[in-house]
Amino acid sequence: MATISLTAARGRDIAGVRRRTIGQYTGPASYVTGGEAIAAGDVGMGVLEFFDFELATDGSSWRGIMYDHATGKAFWVVLSSGNQVANAVDLSAFNARFEAVGY
């Protein structure tokens, strides 16, 4: 399972009824094809309206992460091919910052 850290300085913000959270996302030790589930509660919210990631890096290579609101899952993508990362690949060395907006 991937790790979500909400320790960024001033990582939480409130605007009207919406909250914005900025944090760090570390990849899973064994990626599951179909994506990693991320629930609104994982980032301290009840409903996620927006979830965006920077490119993830391990210091020498890059991976894309896209959040699918319909399934509530984060999909990892190999940038050079555009394909989803293969099942059981270790992504635990990859980190990316994210921004989540919801309430």
Biopython code that builds the backbone (N, CA, C, O; Angstrom):
import numpy as np
from Bio.PDB.StructureBuilder import StructureBuilder

atoms = [
    (1, "MET", "N", (0.834, -1.177, 0.000)),
    (1, "MET", "CA", (0.000, 0.000, 0.000)),
    (1, "MET", "C", (0.879, 1.240, 0.000)),
    (1, "MET", "O", (1.924, 1.273, 0.649)),
    (2, "ALA", "N", (0.456, 2.235, -0.717)),
    (2, "ALA", "CA", (1.166, 3.510, -0.779)),
    (2, "ALA", "C", (1.031, 4.249, 0.549)),
    (2, "ALA", "O", (0.154, 3.939, 1.355)),
    (3, "THR", "N", (1.900, 5.220, 0.768)),
    (3, "THR", "CA", (1.885, 6.001, 1.998)),
    (3, "THR", "C", (1.556, 7.447, 1.677)),
    (3, "THR", "O", (2.100, 8.024, 0.735)),
    (4, "ILE", "N", (0.655, 8.035, 2.473)),
    (4, "ILE", "CA", (0.301, 9.441, 2.336)),
    (4, "ILE", "C", (0.762, 10.163, 3.589)),
    (4, "ILE", "O", (0.426, 9.755, 4.700)),
    (5, "SER", "N", (1.530, 11.233, 3.419)),
    (5, "SER", "CA", (2.016, 12.032, 4.535)),
    (5, "SER", "C", (1.467, 13.443, 4.403)),
    (5, "SER", "O", (1.550, 14.054, 3.338)),
    (6, "LEU", "N", (0.910, 13.955, 5.488)),
    (6, "LEU", "CA", (0.337, 15.303, 5.478)),
    (6, "LEU", "C", (1.177, 16.254, 6.318)),
    (6, "LEU", "O", (0.630, 17.109, 7.014)),
    (7, "THR", "N", (2.493, 16.117, 6.264)),
    (7, "THR", "CA", (3.379, 16.908, 7.112)),
    (7, "THR", "C", (3.935, 18.154, 6.436)),
    (7, "THR", "O", (4.779, 18.837, 7.016)),
    (8, "ALA", "N", (3.489, 18.464, 5.238)),
    (8, "ALA", "CA", (3.982, 19.654, 4.534)),
    (8, "ALA", "C", (3.651, 20.907, 5.347)),
    (8, "ALA", "O", (2.574, 21.001, 5.936)),
    (9, "ALA", "N", (4.576, 21.864, 5.379)),
    (9, "ALA", "CA", (4.332, 23.113, 6.095)),
    (9, "ALA", "C", (3.097, 23.789, 5.526)),
    (9, "ALA", "O", (2.969, 23.935, 4.311)),
    (10, "ARG", "N", (2.205, 24.194, 6.383)),
    (10, "ARG", "CA", (0.946, 24.817, 5.967)),
    (10, "ARG", "C", (0.236, 23.966, 4.930)),
    (10, "ARG", "O", (-0.272, 24.477, 3.932)),
    (11, "GLY", "N", (0.206, 22.695, 5.168)),
    (11, "GLY", "CA", (-0.354, 21.749, 4.215)),
    (11, "GLY", "C", (-1.866, 21.738, 4.139)),
    (11, "GLY", "O", (-2.439, 21.106, 3.252)),
    (12, "ARG", "N", (-2.523, 22.437, 5.065)),
    (12, "ARG", "CA", (-3.988, 22.459, 5.043)),
    (12, "ARG", "C", (-4.483, 23.893, 4.978)),
    (12, "ARG", "O", (-3.898, 24.800, 5.571)),
    (13, "ASP", "N", (-5.576, 24.080, 4.241)),
    (13, "ASP", "CA", (-6.107, 25.410, 4.007)),
    (13, "ASP", "C", (-7.618, 25.270, 3.882)),
    (13, "ASP", "O", (-8.101, 24.267, 3.357)),
    (14, "ILE", "N", (-8.371, 26.256, 4.352)),
    (14, "ILE", "CA", (-9.829, 26.230, 4.240)),
    (14, "ILE", "C", (-10.274, 27.460, 3.465)),
    (14, "ILE", "O", (-9.854, 28.577, 3.768)),
    (15, "ALA", "N", (-11.137, 27.252, 2.448)),
    (15, "ALA", "CA", (-11.696, 28.337, 1.651)),
    (15, "ALA", "C", (-13.192, 28.080, 1.526)),
    (15, "ALA", "O", (-13.610, 27.185, 0.792)),
    (16, "GLY", "N", (-13.995, 28.859, 2.237)),
    (16, "GLY", "CA", (-15.432, 28.604, 2.232)),
    (16, "GLY", "C", (-15.707, 27.265, 2.898)),
    (16, "GLY", "O", (-15.272, 27.026, 4.025)),
    (17, "VAL", "N", (-16.423, 26.399, 2.208)),
    (17, "VAL", "CA", (-16.710, 25.072, 2.757)),
    (17, "VAL", "C", (-15.685, 24.035, 2.308)),
    (17, "VAL", "O", (-15.714, 22.894, 2.768)),
    (18, "ARG", "N", (-14.795, 24.421, 1.427)),
    (18, "ARG", "CA", (-13.804, 23.475, 0.898)),
    (18, "ARG", "C", (-12.493, 23.550, 1.672)),
    (18, "ARG", "O", (-12.094, 24.596, 2.183)),
    (19, "ARG", "N", (-11.842, 22.384, 1.733)),
    (19, "ARG", "CA", (-10.514, 22.303, 2.336)),
    (19, "ARG", "C", (-9.518, 21.882, 1.271)),
    (19, "ARG", "O", (-9.844, 21.136, 0.348)),
    (20, "ARG", "N", (-8.311, 22.371, 1.415)),
    (20, "ARG", "CA", (-7.235, 22.006, 0.499)),
    (20, "ARG", "C", (-6.116, 21.404, 1.330)),
    (20, "ARG", "O", (-5.709, 21.968, 2.346)),
    (21, "THR", "N", (-5.625, 20.257, 0.890)),
    (21, "THR", "CA", (-4.536, 19.583, 1.585)),
    (21, "THR", "C", (-3.403, 19.327, 0.605)),
    (21, "THR", "O", (-3.628, 18.858, -0.511)),
    (22, "ILE", "N", (-2.184, 19.638, 1.029)),
    (22, "ILE", "CA", (-0.987, 19.345, 0.248)),
    (22, "ILE", "C", (-0.173, 18.347, 1.051)),
    (22, "ILE", "O", (0.043, 18.538, 2.247)),
    (23, "GLY", "N", (0.276, 17.291, 0.405)),
    (23, "GLY", "CA", (1.028, 16.268, 1.121)),
    (23, "GLY", "C", (2.002, 15.537, 0.227)),
    (23, "GLY", "O", (2.207, 15.902, -0.930)),
    (24, "GLN", "N", (2.592, 14.507, 0.780)),
    (24, "GLN", "CA", (3.587, 13.681, 0.093)),
    (24, "GLN", "C", (3.010, 12.285, -0.099)),
    (24, "GLN", "O", (2.431, 11.715, 0.827)),
    (25, "TYR", "N", (3.166, 11.740, -1.286)),
    (25, "TYR", "CA", (2.661, 10.405, -1.618)),
    (25, "TYR", "C", (3.850, 9.525, -1.984)),
    (25, "TYR", "O", (4.610, 9.849, -2.896)),
    (26, "THR", "N", (4.009, 8.423, -1.278)),
    (26, "THR", "CA", (5.075, 7.462, -1.546)),
    (26, "THR", "C", (4.450, 6.210, -2.139)),
    (26, "THR", "O", (3.453, 5.706, -1.623)),
    (27, "GLY", "N", (5.029, 5.710, -3.216)),
    (27, "GLY", "CA", (4.477, 4.554, -3.915)),
    (27, "GLY", "C", (4.463, 3.282, -3.090)),
    (27, "GLY", "O", (5.165, 3.175, -2.084)),
    (28, "PRO", "N", (3.658, 2.313, -3.522)),
    (28, "PRO", "CA", (3.547, 1.036, -2.810)),
    (28, "PRO", "C", (4.732, 0.118, -3.102)),
    (28, "PRO", "O", (5.391, 0.255, -4.133)),
    (29, "ALA", "N", (4.998, -0.806, -2.201)),
    (29, "ALA", "CA", (6.072, -1.790, -2.398)),
    (29, "ALA", "C", (5.704, -2.809, -3.464)),
    (29, "ALA", "O", (6.580, -3.423, -4.072)),
    (30, "SER", "N", (4.401, -2.991, -3.693)),
    (30, "SER", "CA", (3.939, -3.914, -4.736)),
    (30, "SER", "C", (2.685, -3.318, -5.374)),
    (30, "SER", "O", (1.585, -3.449, -4.837)),
    (31, "TYR", "N", (2.856, -2.665, -6.517)),
    (31, "TYR", "CA", (1.741, -2.006, -7.203)),
    (31, "TYR", "C", (0.711, -3.032, -7.669)),
    (31, "TYR", "O", (1.068, -4.111, -8.143)),
    (32, "VAL", "N", (-0.551, -2.690, -7.532)),
    (32, "VAL", "CA", (-1.644, -3.545, -7.981)),
    (32, "VAL", "C", (-2.201, -2.972, -9.278)),
    (32, "VAL", "O", (-2.651, -1.827, -9.301)),
    (33, "THR", "N", (-2.179, -3.751, -10.362)),
    (33, "THR", "CA", (-2.748, -3.297, -11.624)),
    (33, "THR", "C", (-4.197, -2.894, -11.380)),
    (33, "THR", "O", (-4.953, -3.624, -10.739)),
    (34, "GLY", "N", (-4.573, -1.745, -11.889)),
    (34, "GLY", "CA", (-5.908, -1.222, -11.645)),
    (34, "GLY", "C", (-5.884, -0.045, -10.692)),
    (34, "GLY", "O", (-6.883, 0.658, -10.540)),
    (35, "GLY", "N", (-4.735, 0.173, -10.044)),
    (35, "GLY", "CA", (-4.578, 1.361, -9.219)),
    (35, "GLY", "C", (-4.636, 1.116, -7.726)),
    (35, "GLY", "O", (-5.120, 0.086, -7.259)),
    (36, "GLU", "N", (-4.126, 2.094, -6.989)),
    (36, "GLU", "CA", (-4.114, 2.086, -5.531)),
    (36, "GLU", "C", (-5.282, 2.919, -5.024)),
    (36, "GLU", "O", (-5.436, 4.074, -5.422)),
    (37, "ALA", "N", (-6.100, 2.352, -4.159)),
    (37, "ALA", "CA", (-7.252, 3.063, -3.611)),
    (37, "ALA", "C", (-6.799, 4.191, -2.690)),
    (37, "ALA", "O", (-5.944, 4.002, -1.824)),
    (38, "ILE", "N", (-7.388, 5.365, -2.895)),
    (38, "ILE", "CA", (-7.188, 6.505, -2.003)),
    (38, "ILE", "C", (-8.578, 7.028, -1.657)),
    (38, "ILE", "O", (-9.317, 7.486, -2.529)),
    (39, "ALA", "N", (-8.920, 6.954, -0.386)),
    (39, "ALA", "CA", (-10.226, 7.421, 0.075)),
    (39, "ALA", "C", (-10.117, 8.861, 0.569)),
    (39, "ALA", "O", (-9.034, 9.317, 0.937)),
    (40, "ALA", "N", (-11.233, 9.566, 0.574)),
    (40, "ALA", "CA", (-11.251, 10.942, 1.065)),
    (40, "ALA", "C", (-10.717, 11.011, 2.495)),
    (40, "ALA", "O", (-10.018, 11.959, 2.851)),
    (41, "GLY", "N", (-11.039, 10.025, 3.303)),
    (41, "GLY", "CA", (-10.568, 9.989, 4.684)),
    (41, "GLY", "C", (-9.062, 9.892, 4.812)),
    (41, "GLY", "O", (-8.502, 10.298, 5.830)),
    (42, "ASP", "N", (-8.398, 9.361, 3.800)),
    (42, "ASP", "CA", (-6.932, 9.255, 3.827)),
    (42, "ASP", "C", (-6.254, 10.618, 3.848)),
    (42, "ASP", "O", (-5.112, 10.741, 4.289)),
    (43, "VAL", "N", (-6.953, 11.634, 3.376)),
    (43, "VAL", "CA", (-6.411, 12.998, 3.372)),
    (43, "VAL", "C", (-7.237, 13.923, 4.273)),
    (43, "VAL", "O", (-7.192, 15.144, 4.128)),
    (44, "GLY", "N", (-7.991, 13.326, 5.202)),
    (44, "GLY", "CA", (-8.724, 14.093, 6.196)),
    (44, "GLY", "C", (-9.987, 14.767, 5.708)),
    (44, "GLY", "O", (-10.387, 15.796, 6.252)),
    (45, "MET", "N", (-10.625, 14.203, 4.687)),
    (45, "MET", "CA", (-11.850, 14.791, 4.145)),
    (45, "MET", "C", (-12.957, 13.744, 4.068)),
    (45, "MET", "O", (-12.712, 12.547, 4.224)),
    (46, "GLY", "N", (-14.176, 14.215, 3.826)),
    (46, "GLY", "CA", (-15.303, 13.318, 3.623)),
    (46, "GLY", "C", (-15.594, 13.098, 2.153)),
    (46, "GLY", "O", (-16.072, 12.033, 1.760)),
    (47, "VAL", "N", (-15.302, 14.121, 1.327)),
    (47, "VAL", "CA", (-15.535, 14.058, -0.119)),
    (47, "VAL", "C", (-14.337, 14.683, -0.832)),
    (47, "VAL", "O", (-13.886, 15.769, -0.465)),
    (48, "LEU", "N", (-13.826, 13.996, -1.847)),
    (48, "LEU", "CA", (-12.749, 14.535, -2.683)),
    (48, "LEU", "C", (-13.350, 15.096, -3.963)),
    (48, "LEU", "O", (-14.043, 14.385, -4.690)),
    (49, "GLU", "N", (-13.090, 16.360, -4.237)),
    (49, "GLU", "CA", (-13.551, 16.973, -5.478)),
    (49, "GLU", "C", (-12.430, 17.090, -6.505)),
    (49, "GLU", "O", (-12.682, 17.118, -7.710)),
    (50, "PHE", "N", (-11.193, 17.157, -6.022)),
    (50, "PHE", "CA", (-10.038, 17.342, -6.901)),
    (50, "PHE", "C", (-8.842, 16.680, -6.248)),
    (50, "PHE", "O", (-8.623, 16.829, -5.045)),
    (51, "PHE", "N", (-8.062, 15.944, -7.043)),
    (51, "PHE", "CA", (-6.853, 15.293, -6.527)),
    (51, "PHE", "C", (-5.825, 15.314, -7.647)),
    (51, "PHE", "O", (-6.060, 14.749, -8.715)),
    (52, "ASP", "N", (-4.688, 15.960, -7.413)),
    (52, "ASP", "CA", (-3.674, 16.097, -8.453)),
    (52, "ASP", "C", (-2.297, 15.780, -7.885)),
    (52, "ASP", "O", (-2.002, 16.095, -6.732)),
    (53, "PHE", "N", (-1.461, 15.158, -8.701)),
    (53, "PHE", "CA", (-0.107, 14.776, -8.305)),
    (53, "PHE", "C", (0.928, 15.473, -9.173)),
    (53, "PHE", "O", (0.680, 15.752, -10.346)),
    (54, "GLU", "N", (2.097, 15.756, -8.589)),
    (54, "GLU", "CA", (3.280, 16.082, -9.378)),
    (54, "GLU", "C", (3.780, 14.777, -9.988)),
    (54, "GLU", "O", (3.296, 13.701, -9.636)),
    (55, "LEU", "N", (4.735, 14.863, -10.890)),
    (55, "LEU", "CA", (5.390, 13.645, -11.363)),
    (55, "LEU", "C", (6.146, 13.019, -10.195)),
    (55, "LEU", "O", (6.754, 13.724, -9.390)),
    (56, "ALA", "N", (6.105, 11.703, -10.111)),
    (56, "ALA", "CA", (6.822, 10.982, -9.055)),
    (56, "ALA", "C", (8.228, 10.643, -9.539)),
    (56, "ALA", "O", (8.436, 10.323, -10.709)),
    (57, "THR", "N", (9.183, 10.717, -8.622)),
    (57, "THR", "CA", (10.560, 10.375, -8.982)),
    (57, "THR", "C", (11.216, 9.545, -7.887)),
    (57, "THR", "O", (10.861, 9.636, -6.712)),
    (58, "ASP", "N", (12.176, 8.736, -8.305)),
    (58, "ASP", "CA", (13.014, 7.998, -7.355)),
    (58, "ASP", "C", (14.424, 8.578, -7.351)),
    (58, "ASP", "O", (15.344, 7.986, -6.786)),
    (59, "GLY", "N", (14.587, 9.726, -7.978)),
    (59, "GLY", "CA", (15.877, 10.385, -8.071)),
    (59, "GLY", "C", (16.572, 10.180, -9.404)),
    (59, "GLY", "O", (17.494, 10.920, -9.749)),
    (60, "SER", "N", (16.129, 9.168, -10.163)),
    (60, "SER", "CA", (16.763, 8.937, -11.466)),
    (60, "SER", "C", (15.756, 8.714, -12.588)),
    (60, "SER", "O", (16.098, 8.878, -13.759)),
    (61, "SER", "N", (14.540, 8.348, -12.259)),
    (61, "SER", "CA", (13.510, 8.173, -13.290)),
    (61, "SER", "C", (12.192, 8.751, -12.779)),
    (61, "SER", "O", (12.055, 9.091, -11.604)),
    (62, "TRP", "N", (11.232, 8.854, -13.690)),
    (62, "TRP", "CA", (9.962, 9.529, -13.403)),
    (62, "TRP", "C", (8.788, 8.624, -13.740)),
    (62, "TRP", "O", (8.873, 7.796, -14.647)),
    (63, "ARG", "N", (7.686, 8.784, -13.002)),
    (63, "ARG", "CA", (6.425, 8.099, -13.278)),
    (63, "ARG", "C", (5.300, 9.117, -13.112)),
    (63, "ARG", "O", (5.388, 10.035, -12.297)),
    (64, "GLY", "N", (4.246, 8.936, -13.898)),
    (64, "GLY", "CA", (3.065, 9.770, -13.752)),
    (64, "GLY", "C", (2.070, 9.088, -12.825)),
    (64, "GLY", "O", (2.029, 7.861, -12.738)),
    (65, "ILE", "N", (1.274, 9.887, -12.140)),
    (65, "ILE", "CA", (0.202, 9.362, -11.287)),
    (65, "ILE", "C", (-1.059, 10.132, -11.637)),
    (65, "ILE", "O", (-1.064, 11.363, -11.645)),
    (66, "MET", "N", (-2.123, 9.406, -11.923)),
    (66, "MET", "CA", (-3.405, 10.034, -12.238)),
    (66, "MET", "C", (-4.469, 9.468, -11.313)),
    (66, "MET", "O", (-4.512, 8.260, -11.080)),
    (67, "TYR", "N", (-5.324, 10.331, -10.786)),
    (67, "TYR", "CA", (-6.398, 9.903, -9.893)),
    (67, "TYR", "C", (-7.696, 9.785, -10.679)),
    (67, "TYR", "O", (-8.104, 10.726, -11.359)),
    (68, "ASP", "N", (-8.338, 8.635, -10.584)),
    (68, "ASP", "CA", (-9.620, 8.386, -11.247)),
    (68, "ASP", "C", (-10.727, 8.554, -10.209)),
    (68, "ASP", "O", (-10.895, 7.705, -9.334)),
    (69, "HIS", "N", (-11.477, 9.644, -10.307)),
    (69, "HIS", "CA", (-12.534, 9.921, -9.328)),
    (69, "HIS", "C", (-13.637, 8.870, -9.353)),
    (69, "HIS", "O", (-14.254, 8.605, -8.321)),
    (70, "ALA", "N", (-13.896, 8.275, -10.495)),
    (70, "ALA", "CA", (-14.958, 7.269, -10.604)),
    (70, "ALA", "C", (-14.644, 6.021, -9.784)),
    (70, "ALA", "O", (-15.547, 5.404, -9.219)),
    (71, "THR", "N", (-13.370, 5.651, -9.720)),
    (71, "THR", "CA", (-12.986, 4.435, -8.988)),
    (71, "THR", "C", (-12.315, 4.735, -7.656)),
    (71, "THR", "O", (-12.186, 3.844, -6.816)),
    (72, "GLY", "N", (-11.885, 5.983, -7.449)),
    (72, "GLY", "CA", (-11.181, 6.337, -6.225)),
    (72, "GLY", "C", (-9.787, 5.750, -6.159)),
    (72, "GLY", "O", (-9.275, 5.464, -5.076)),
    (73, "LYS", "N", (-9.166, 5.570, -7.332)),
    (73, "LYS", "CA", (-7.845, 4.946, -7.373)),
    (73, "LYS", "C", (-6.825, 5.818, -8.093)),
    (73, "LYS", "O", (-7.152, 6.562, -9.018)),
    (74, "ALA", "N", (-5.572, 5.703, -7.637)),
    (74, "ALA", "CA", (-4.443, 6.380, -8.276)),
    (74, "ALA", "C", (-3.741, 5.384, -9.183)),
    (74, "ALA", "O", (-3.305, 4.324, -8.733)),
    (75, "PHE", "N", (-3.633, 5.727, -10.457)),
    (75, "PHE", "CA", (-2.976, 4.876, -11.454)),
    (75, "PHE", "C", (-1.573, 5.399, -11.714)),
    (75, "PHE", "O", (-1.377, 6.596, -11.924)),
    (76, "TRP", "N", (-0.607, 4.507, -11.699)),
    (76, "TRP", "CA", (0.785, 4.853, -12.005)),
    (76, "TRP", "C", (1.054, 4.548, -13.464)),
    (76, "TRP", "O", (0.640, 3.507, -13.976)),
    (77, "VAL", "N", (1.758, 5.469, -14.143)),
    (77, "VAL", "CA", (1.990, 5.351, -15.580)),
    (77, "VAL", "C", (3.480, 5.508, -15.890)),
    (77, "VAL", "O", (4.152, 6.381, -15.340)),
    (78, "VAL", "N", (3.986, 4.645, -16.781)),
    (78, "VAL", "CA", (5.351, 4.772, -17.299)),
    (78, "VAL", "C", (5.302, 5.849, -18.380)),
    (78, "VAL", "O", (4.612, 5.682, -19.386)),
    (79, "LEU", "N", (6.018, 6.941, -18.186)),
    (79, "LEU", "CA", (5.911, 8.084, -19.091)),
    (79, "LEU", "C", (6.379, 7.779, -20.506)),
    (79, "LEU", "O", (5.784, 8.268, -21.465)),
    (80, "SER", "N", (7.425, 6.986, -20.657)),
    (80, "SER", "CA", (7.974, 6.724, -21.991)),
    (80, "SER", "C", (7.033, 5.914, -22.870)),
    (80, "SER", "O", (7.084, 6.023, -24.095)),
    (81, "SER", "N", (6.171, 5.101, -22.259)),
    (81, "SER", "CA", (5.265, 4.258, -23.045)),
    (81, "SER", "C", (3.805, 4.683, -22.930)),
    (81, "SER", "O", (2.997, 4.377, -23.807)),
    (82, "GLY", "N", (3.468, 5.383, -21.855)),
    (82, "GLY", "CA", (2.074, 5.736, -21.613)),
    (82, "GLY", "C", (1.268, 4.594, -21.026)),
    (82, "GLY", "O", (0.059, 4.723, -20.831)),
    (83, "ASN", "N", (1.925, 3.474, -20.742)),
    (83, "ASN", "CA", (1.242, 2.306, -20.185)),
    (83, "ASN", "C", (1.221, 2.357, -18.663)),
    (83, "ASN", "O", (2.088, 2.956, -18.027)),
    (84, "GLN", "N", (0.207, 1.711, -18.103)),
    (84, "GLN", "CA", (0.133, 1.577, -16.659)),
    (84, "GLN", "C", (1.312, 0.721, -16.175)),
    (84, "GLN", "O", (1.726, -0.215, -16.859)),
    (85, "VAL", "N", (1.840, 1.043, -15.006)),
    (85, "VAL", "CA", (2.916, 0.252, -14.409)),
    (85, "VAL", "C", (2.423, -1.182, -14.236)),
    (85, "VAL", "O", (1.260, -1.405, -13.898)),
    (86, "ALA", "N", (3.295, -2.143, -14.463)),
    (86, "ALA", "CA", (2.937, -3.563, -14.376)),
    (86, "ALA", "C", (2.629, -3.976, -12.936)),
    (86, "ALA", "O", (3.090, -3.356, -11.978)),
    (87, "ASN", "N", (1.845, -5.027, -12.817)),
    (87, "ASN", "CA", (1.478, -5.584, -11.519)),
    (87, "ASN", "C", (2.728, -5.999, -10.734)),
    (87, "ASN", "O", (3.685, -6.518, -11.308)),
    (88, "ALA", "N", (2.708, -5.769, -9.430)),
    (88, "ALA", "CA", (3.728, -6.193, -8.461)),
    (88, "ALA", "C", (5.048, -5.429, -8.554)),
    (88, "ALA", "O", (6.021, -5.830, -7.914)),
    (89, "VAL", "N", (5.116, -4.337, -9.331)),
    (89, "VAL", "CA", (6.335, -3.530, -9.409)),
    (89, "VAL", "C", (6.497, -2.745, -8.104)),
    (89, "VAL", "O", (5.528, -2.197, -7.578)),
    (90, "ASP", "N", (7.723, -2.696, -7.592)),
    (90, "ASP", "CA", (8.037, -1.956, -6.371)),
    (90, "ASP", "C", (8.210, -0.473, -6.702)),
    (90, "ASP", "O", (9.148, -0.094, -7.404)),
    (91, "LEU", "N", (7.306, 0.358, -6.198)),
    (91, "LEU", "CA", (7.358, 1.808, -6.426)),
    (91, "LEU", "C", (7.678, 2.560, -5.137)),
    (91, "LEU", "O", (7.524, 3.780, -5.081)),
    (92, "SER", "N", (8.117, 1.851, -4.111)),
    (92, "SER", "CA", (8.307, 2.468, -2.797)),
    (92, "SER", "C", (9.415, 3.519, -2.761)),
    (92, "SER", "O", (9.479, 4.302, -1.814)),
    (93, "ALA", "N", (10.282, 3.556, -3.758)),
    (93, "ALA", "CA", (11.327, 4.586, -3.818)),
    (93, "ALA", "C", (10.827, 5.862, -4.491)),
    (93, "ALA", "O", (11.516, 6.882, -4.467)),
    (94, "PHE", "N", (9.635, 5.818, -5.091)),
    (94, "PHE", "CA", (9.075, 6.977, -5.795)),
    (94, "PHE", "C", (8.236, 7.827, -4.845)),
    (94, "PHE", "O", (7.449, 7.309, -4.053)),
    (95, "ASN", "N", (8.423, 9.145, -4.942)),
    (95, "ASN", "CA", (7.671, 10.101, -4.140)),
    (95, "ASN", "C", (7.143, 11.212, -5.026)),
    (95, "ASN", "O", (7.770, 11.590, -6.015)),
    (96, "ALA", "N", (5.971, 11.732, -4.655)),
    (96, "ALA", "CA", (5.379, 12.863, -5.367)),
    (96, "ALA", "C", (4.550, 13.679, -4.388)),
    (96, "ALA", "O", (3.924, 13.126, -3.484)),
    (97, "ARG", "N", (4.547, 14.977, -4.567)),
    (97, "ARG", "CA", (3.643, 15.819, -3.777)),
    (97, "ARG", "C", (2.278, 15.811, -4.458)),
    (97, "ARG", "O", (2.167, 15.590, -5.664)),
    (98, "PHE", "N", (1.246, 16.058, -3.656)),
    (98, "PHE", "CA", (-0.112, 16.095, -4.197)),
    (98, "PHE", "C", (-0.886, 17.249, -3.583)),
    (98, "PHE", "O", (-0.518, 17.795, -2.543)),
    (99, "GLU", "N", (-1.979, 17.603, -4.269)),
    (99, "GLU", "CA", (-2.936, 18.575, -3.757)),
    (99, "GLU", "C", (-4.313, 17.949, -3.843)),
    (99, "GLU", "O", (-4.711, 17.446, -4.894)),
    (100, "ALA", "N", (-5.041, 17.981, -2.733)),
    (100, "ALA", "CA", (-6.401, 17.454, -2.684)),
    (100, "ALA", "C", (-7.337, 18.572, -2.231)),
    (100, "ALA", "O", (-7.013, 19.335, -1.321)),
    (101, "VAL", "N", (-8.499, 18.661, -2.875)),
    (101, "VAL", "CA", (-9.505, 19.656, -2.512)),
    (101, "VAL", "C", (-10.821, 18.925, -2.298)),
    (101, "VAL", "O", (-11.205, 18.070, -3.096)),
    (102, "GLY", "N", (-11.493, 19.260, -1.237)),
    (102, "GLY", "CA", (-12.785, 18.635, -0.937)),
    (102, "GLY", "C", (-13.380, 19.252, 0.312)),
    (102, "GLY", "O", (-13.084, 20.393, 0.667)),
    (103, "TYR", "N", (-14.231, 18.471, 0.974)),
    (103, "TYR", "CA", (-14.848, 18.946, 2.222)),
    (103, "TYR", "C", (-15.192, 17.781, 3.106)),
    (103, "TYR", "O", (-15.719, 17.972, 4.202)),
]
sb = StructureBuilder()
sb.init_structure("model")
sb.init_model(0)
sb.init_chain("A")
sb.init_seg("    ")
for serial, (resi, resn, name, xyz) in enumerate(atoms, 1):
    if name == "N":
        sb.init_residue(resn, " ", resi, " ")
    sb.init_atom(name, np.array(xyz, "f"), 0.0, 1.0, " ", f" {name:<3s}", serial, name[0])
structure = sb.get_structure()
